[in-house]
Amino acid sequence: MAHKNHWLWVTIALACTYLIWGSTYLAIKYAIESFPPFVMVGVRFTIAGSLLYMVLRSMGHAAPTPMQWRGAALVGLLLPVLGNGTVTHVQLHVSSSVAALAIATAPIWMAIFSSLWGHKISRREWLGIAIGLVGILLLNTRGSLQGDWQGAVLLMFAAASWSLGSVWSKHMDLPQGLMGAASQMLCGGLIAFAFSVAFGEQWPEQVTPRSWAAIVFLIVLGSIVAFSAYHWLLHNVRPLVASSNTFVNPLVAFVVGVWFANEQIHAMEYIALAVILVGVFLVLTASKDAVPEEPIV
């Protein structure tokens, strides 16, 4: 029964990261119509982290130790700021669907970074990594990122940062349960505000109703719900399985972008998507031991 319940929670958590995060790319596009990128990231994660932190403290959860705050700050820098913040910045110039497509390489980066902690990359994973990189080359040479090497490099940097933080977090002293997600979002939001000051960003003079609605969506669903689900997955399944949302997110982002924002998808993007997803599939299915028999606590 415990094993069955575990699979149920894994399925629910994966569904949250699949569907909600696949939609956040368009929500980010709407939010940055009014907010500068790192101001938006700061607002999103500081509010979400603070709300979740206060609720958990009121329920009797222990506050993180100084060492755990340090780990939360490092993960907050890698995931919400360098990962999500960089994607948000690039979306000033590229469509939400193309941004999601590039981030689909995250499991490939995770396979590489996992090797730093003893994971031996198999031939199947190396093949998947090679195929995934071919897909990125197609996107950069024939797709919407053609000639925009800066945007392509930044998207790869975002995927690598998110992957490094995801893998590394399993080896850090971090708060247990949702307190870990709350502390990481709170730290990430505050660091994002520091980045916004460094980049000279200003608070918007006017905010459209659509941008406010997008911010609320990103805070409640994109951060409190989906980020917490992702944090739980990282501590209960392999990092590659936890990151499998990147296998589905581009598909959701494509559908949402076309239906709600009339984004134009070129034929080469579909080809690049197919190639990247083949590579990610090979990486994710390289090991049959995808989910442990009992939750990791």
SVG drawing of the C-alpha trace seen along z (x, -y; Angstrom):
<svg xmlns="http://www.w3.org/2000/svg" viewBox="-7 -55 40 57">
<polyline fill="none" stroke="black" stroke-width="0.4" points="0.0,0.0 2.8,-2.4 4.5,-1.7 1.1,-2.3 0.7,-5.6 4.2,-6.6 3.5,-6.0 0.3,-8.1 2.2,-11.0 4.9,-10.7 2.3,-10.8 0.5,-13.9 3.8,-15.7 4.9,-14.9 1.6,-16.1 2.0,-19.4 5.5,-20.0 4.4,-18.8 1.2,-20.9 1.8,-23.9 5.4,-24.5 4.6,-23.9 2.1,-26.9 4.5,-29.1 6.5,-30.0 3.5,-31.9 2.7,-33.4 6.3,-34.7 5.9,-36.3 2.8,-38.1 4.4,-39.1 7.5,-40.7 5.2,-42.8 5.2,-45.1 7.9,-43.9 11.6,-43.8 12.9,-40.1 14.7,-40.0 12.1,-42.3 9.5,-39.8 11.5,-36.8 12.1,-38.6 8.4,-39.4 7.4,-35.9 9.7,-33.9 10.0,-36.2 6.2,-36.3 5.8,-32.6 8.6,-31.7 7.5,-34.0 3.9,-32.8 4.9,-29.2 7.5,-29.8 4.9,-31.6 2.3,-28.9 4.8,-26.2 6.2,-28.1 2.6,-28.6 2.1,-24.8 5.1,-24.2 7.8,-23.4 11.3,-24.2 13.2,-27.2 16.2,-26.3 19.6,-26.3 22.3,-28.8 23.9,-25.9 20.6,-25.1 20.0,-28.7 23.4,-28.7 22.4,-25.7 19.0,-27.2 20.7,-30.3 23.0,-28.4 20.1,-26.4 18.0,-29.5 20.8,-31.2 21.1,-28.2 17.4,-27.4 15.1,-30.5 17.8,-33.1 20.3,-31.7 17.9,-29.1 14.5,-30.7 15.8,-34.3 17.9,-33.7 15.0,-32.1 12.9,-35.1 15.5,-37.5 15.8,-35.6 12.0,-35.5 12.2,-39.3 13.5,-38.2 12.2,-34.7 8.8,-33.0 7.8,-31.0 7.7,-27.8 11.3,-28.2 12.5,-28.9 10.8,-25.8 12.3,-23.8 15.8,-24.8 15.3,-24.0 14.2,-20.5 18.0,-19.7 18.0,-19.8 18.0,-16.0 21.0,-15.8 22.8,-18.3 21.7,-16.3 23.2,-13.1 26.5,-15.0 26.5,-16.7 25.4,-13.4 28.7,-11.9 30.4,-14.4 28.7,-12.4 29.6,-9.0 26.9,-8.3 28.5,-6.5 27.2,-7.7 26.1,-4.7 26.5,-4.4 22.7,-4.9 23.0,-8.2 26.0,-9.3 23.9,-8.6 21.0,-10.6 23.3,-13.5 24.8,-13.5 21.3,-13.4 20.0,-16.2 22.9,-18.4 22.2,-17.8 18.7,-19.1 20.0,-22.2 22.3,-22.8 19.3,-22.5 17.5,-25.0 20.4,-27.4 21.3,-27.1 17.9,-26.8 15.2,-27.7 14.1,-30.8 17.4,-31.1 19.3,-31.2 22.0,-33.8 21.0,-34.6 24.0,-32.7 23.8,-34.9 20.2,-33.8 21.1,-30.2 24.1,-30.3 22.0,-31.9 19.3,-29.2 21.9,-26.5 23.4,-28.2 19.9,-28.4 19.4,-24.7 22.8,-23.8 22.3,-26.0 19.0,-24.5 20.4,-21.0 23.4,-21.6 21.3,-23.0 18.9,-20.0 21.6,-17.4 23.7,-19.2 20.7,-19.8 20.4,-16.1 23.9,-16.3 23.3,-19.4 22.1,-20.0 18.7,-21.5 15.5,-21.8 13.2,-18.8 9.9,-18.7 8.2,-21.9 10.4,-24.1 13.2,-23.3 11.2,-24.6 10.1,-27.7 13.6,-28.6 15.0,-28.1 12.3,-30.3 12.7,-33.0 16.4,-33.1 16.2,-33.0 13.7,-35.8 15.9,-38.1 18.9,-37.3 16.9,-38.1 16.2,-41.5 19.9,-42.0 20.4,-41.1 17.7,-43.6 19.5,-46.4 22.9,-45.4 21.3,-45.4 19.6,-48.8 16.1,-47.5 13.3,-49.8 9.8,-49.1 7.3,-49.5 5.3,-52.7 2.2,-50.9 1.3,-47.2 -1.4,-45.7 -4.1,-43.5 -2.7,-40.6 0.7,-41.0 -0.8,-41.0 -2.8,-37.9 0.3,-36.2 2.2,-37.1 -0.5,-35.6 -0.5,-32.5 3.3,-32.2 3.3,-32.8 0.5,-30.4 0.7,-27.6 4.1,-28.1 6.0,-28.5 4.1,-27.4 2.5,-24.3 4.8,-23.2 8.2,-24.2 7.2,-22.4 6.2,-19.4 9.6,-19.5 11.4,-19.8 9.6,-16.7 10.4,-14.8 14.1,-15.6 14.2,-13.9 12.0,-10.9 13.1,-9.9 16.2,-10.1 17.1,-13.7 16.6,-12.6 13.1,-11.4 12.4,-14.6 13.5,-16.6 11.4,-14.6 9.0,-17.6 11.3,-19.1 10.3,-16.2 6.7,-17.4 7.0,-21.1 7.9,-22.0 4.8,-20.1 2.6,-22.0 4.3,-25.3 3.9,-24.7 0.1,-24.1 -0.4,-26.9 1.7,-29.4 -0.2,-28.6 -3.7,-28.5 -3.5,-31.5 -0.8,-33.8 -0.9,-32.8 2.9,-32.1 4.3,-30.9 6.1,-27.6 8.4,-26.9 8.9,-23.4 12.5,-23.3 11.4,-23.8 9.2,-20.7 12.1,-18.8 14.4,-20.1 11.8,-19.3 11.6,-15.7 15.3,-15.3 15.8,-16.7 13.0,-14.6 14.5,-11.4 17.8,-12.3 16.0,-13.1 14.0,-9.8 17.2,-7.8 18.7,-9.6 15.6,-9.1 15.2,-5.4 18.9,-4.5 18.2,-3.0 15.3,-0.9 15.7,-2.0 13.8,-5.2 11.8,-5.3 13.0,-3.7 10.7,-1.2 10.3,-3.4 10.4,-7.2 13.8,-8.7 13.5,-10.7"/>
</svg>
